[in-house]
Amino acid sequence: MNYKDIALTSKCVDHVIDSAKKANIETQIIIVDNSAKETAKELKNVLPDDINIIENLENQGFSKANNQGILASKGKYVLLLNNDAFIDLECLKTGIEYIKNDENCGIWAPKLLNEDGTFQVSFACLPSLKGLVWMYILMKDYSCYHDMNEWKEPKNVGSVIGAFMLMKKEIIEEVGLLDEDYFFTGEDVDYCKRLHESGFKVIYDPRCSIVHIGGASQDKDWNNDPYLHNLVILYFRKNHGVFKAFLSKVIIFVGLKFRKAFVRYTKLKKD
């Protein structure tokens, strides 16, 4: 998907073309341009003519844009790839080989690295109320996994981030498309949850890695972004019902109040 970053999208496509050529794998590259009013003309000029570009005059969001690409795809396998993730030959071959041989693999994803080569946390256990308490109230990272950077073999995990998700088309047809109620963020976790419920695995494979730029940065105003917190509540409502959604809302509300008070106290103490 492209959104106002032609250079990054072009670089991503170059990596896909180069890797597929070296692996002798036939590909259909589909770019969904969510900023077509501003970028369509230039994007066409910099990309090869045989690339399918879907032009959205308005930003349709991450889920809908990916669904457009999935519906337009004709191959046996589908790779949802962010334009800030740069695939290589090893991961392309490893991923396809893995899902070929494991009929219960719903998603395959490699290790992600920051631009400086450091480890990027790109998978997690599925959201829980306990995890929310740790994150919002105790202000600590919560994970059901340990020593993640030391893993050497593929593992079935709760969820992987949507920067790189390799899937069989037939499994997507069985489970369904991404939930478009998630405009941006949360749709990947929700989809992984649905795959698990359908009896499929979400595989994180540390045997190969790719660079992902986006995960290296964090929202500096996370506390004051209601959109992100509302998506957490939406996830609980869709997957755990109204009561747990209400509890998640209470935990988030109390946690944000506590966090903001803690930030003010810390500033006053410094002054």
Residue pairs with C-beta under 8 A, 6 or more apart in sequence:
1 31
1 32
1 33
1 34
1 62
1 65
1 66
1 69
1 82
1 83
2 9
2 31
2 32
2 33
2 34
2 35
2 39
2 43
2 83
3 33
3 34
3 35
3 59
3 83
4 35
4 38
4 39
5 83
5 84
6 39
6 42
6 43
6 46
8 83
8 84
8 213
9 31
9 43
9 47
9 83
10 46
10 47
11 86
12 81
12 82
12 83
12 84
12 85
12 86
12 87
13 29
13 31
13 47
13 48
13 51
15 86
15 87
15 88
16 27
16 29
16 81
16 87
17 27
17 29
17 48
18 89
19 87
19 88
19 89
19 91
19 92
20 26
20 27
20 92
22 89
23 89
23 92
23 93
25 92
25 93
25 96
26 75
27 75
28 52
28 73
28 74
28 75
29 50
29 51
29 52
30 51
30 52
30 53
30 54
30 69
30 72
30 73
31 43
31 47
31 51
31 52
31 53
31 54
32 53
32 54
32 56
32 60
32 65
32 66
32 68
32 69
33 39
33 40
33 43
33 53
33 54
33 55
33 56
34 56
34 59
34 60
34 61
34 65
35 56
35 59
36 55
36 56
36 57
37 57
37 58
40 53
40 55
43 53
44 53
47 53
52 72
54 65
54 68
54 69
54 72
56 65
56 68
60 68
61 180
61 182
61 183
61 184
62 162
62 178
62 182
62 183
62 184
62 185
62 187
63 177
63 178
63 179
63 180
63 181
63 182
63 183
63 184
63 187
64 178
64 180
66 80
66 162
66 178
66 187
67 177
67 178
67 180
69 80
70 78
70 80
70 169
70 172
70 177
70 178
71 177
73 169
75 169
76 168
76 169
76 170
77 96
77 99
77 166
77 167
77 168
77 169
78 166
78 167
78 168
78 169
78 172
79 87
79 95
79 164
79 165
79 166
79 167
80 162
80 164
80 165
80 166
80 167
81 87
81 163
81 164
82 162
82 163
82 164
82 212
82 214
84 163
84 212
84 213
84 214
85 112
85 163
85 164
85 210
85 211
85 212
85 213
85 214
86 210
86 211
86 212
87 164
87 210
88 208
88 210
90 208
91 110
91 164
91 208
91 209
91 210
94 110
94 205
94 207
94 208
95 108
95 110
95 166
95 205
96 166
98 105
98 108
98 154
98 203
98 205
99 105
99 108
99 166
99 167
99 168
102 201
102 203
104 199
104 200
104 201
105 168
105 200
105 201
105 203
106 167
106 171
106 175
106 192
106 195
106 196
106 198
106 200
106 201
106 202
107 160
107 165
107 166
107 167
107 191
107 192
107 195
107 200
107 201
107 202
107 203
108 165
108 166
108 167
108 203
108 205
109 122
109 123
109 160
109 161
109 164
109 165
109 166
109 202
109 203
109 204
109 205
110 164
110 205
110 206
110 207
110 208
110 209
110 210
111 119
111 120
111 122
111 204
111 205
111 206
111 207
111 208
111 209
111 210
112 120
112 122
112 161
112 163
112 164
112 209
112 210
112 211
112 212
112 215
113 119
113 120
113 209
113 210
113 211
113 212
114 120
114 211
114 212
114 213
114 215
114 216
115 211
115 213
115 216
116 216
119 148
119 149
120 212
120 215
120 216
121 148
121 215
122 160
122 161
122 163
122 204
122 212
122 215
123 145
123 148
123 157
123 158
123 159
123 160
123 161
123 202
123 204
124 143
124 145
124 157
124 158
124 159
124 189
125 131
125 143
125 144
125 145
125 157
125 158
125 159
126 158
126 159
126 189
126 192
126 193
126 196
127 189
127 232
127 235
127 236
129 236
129 244
129 247
129 248
129 251
130 142
131 142
132 232
132 248
132 251
132 252
132 255
133 251
133 255
134 140
134 141
134 142
135 141
135 142
135 255
136 251
136 252
136 254
136 255
136 256
136 258
136 259
137 251
137 254
137 255
137 258
139 255
139 258
139 259
139 262
144 158
145 157
151 204
151 206
152 206
152 207
153 206
153 207
154 203
154 204
154 205
154 206
154 207
155 203
155 204
156 201
156 202
156 203
157 202
157 203
157 204
158 192
158 193
158 196
158 202
159 188
159 189
159 192
159 193
159 202
160 188
160 192
160 202
160 204
161 188
161 215
162 187
162 188
162 191
163 212
163 214
163 215
164 210
164 212
165 188
165 191
171 195
171 200
174 198
175 191
175 194
175 195
175 198
175 200
176 194
178 187
178 190
178 191
179 187
179 190
179 191
179 238
181 234
181 238
182 190
182 231
182 234
185 227
185 228
185 231
186 231
186 232
186 234
186 235
189 235
190 235
190 238
190 239
192 202
193 235
193 239
195 201
195 202
196 202
219 225
219 228
222 228
223 256
223 259
223 260
223 263
229 252
229 256
232 248
232 252
233 245
233 248
233 249
233 252
234 245
236 244
236 245
236 247
236 248
237 244
237 245
